[in-house]
Amino acid sequence: RPYHTSALSGRMWMEELLNGHPDRILTELGVRLHVFEILLAELRALGLGTSDHGVTLEEQLGIFLY
């Protein structure tokens, strides 16, 4: 039976992970929410908060961790 059945993708899937059950982000990305937020803040501090292709930094980090 399929495991990844979410109809969401991209930004909406990340929002679901960030706002959903705390264990979900751990299961999908291998980090707890507070760790994801710390990594995100560090990347922003390095000036990596923008994208020319409309992909948010949250999505980029999610793709990297996935």
C-alpha positions in Angstrom: 0.0 0.0 0.0 1.4 3.4 -0.9 3.1 5.4 1.9 3.4 8.9 0.4 -0.2 9.7 -0.5 -0.4 13.5 0.2 -2.1 15.4 -2.6 0.0 18.4 -1.7 3.3 19.4 -3.1 5.9 22.2 -2.8 5.0 25.1 -0.5 1.7 23.5 0.7 3.4 20.3 1.6 6.0 22.2 3.6 3.3 24.2 5.4 1.6 20.9 6.3 4.8 19.5 7.7 5.6 22.7 9.6 2.1 23.2 11.1 1.1 19.5 11.5 1.9 16.9 14.0 5.4 17.3 15.4 6.4 13.7 14.6 5.5 14.1 11.0 8.4 16.4 10.1 10.7 14.1 12.0 9.5 11.1 10.0 9.6 12.9 6.6 12.8 15.0 7.0 14.7 13.3 9.8 14.8 16.4 12.0 12.6 17.8 14.7 10.8 21.1 14.1 13.1 23.2 16.3 16.2 21.8 14.5 14.6 22.7 11.1 13.9 26.2 12.4 17.5 26.6 13.6 18.9 25.5 10.3 16.5 27.9 8.5 17.7 30.8 10.7 21.3 30.0 10.1 20.8 29.9 6.3 19.0 33.2 6.4 21.8 34.7 8.5 24.1 33.6 5.7 22.0 35.6 3.3 20.4 32.6 1.6 16.7 33.6 1.9 15.8 34.3 -1.7 15.3 32.3 -4.9 15.1 33.3 -8.5 12.8 30.3 -9.2 10.0 31.0 -6.7 11.1 28.2 -4.3 11.1 29.2 -0.7 14.0 28.6 1.6 11.8 26.3 3.6 11.1 24.2 0.5 14.8 24.2 -0.5 15.8 23.0 3.0 13.0 20.4 2.9 14.2 19.1 -0.4 17.8 18.9 0.8 16.8 17.0 4.0 14.3 14.7 2.3 
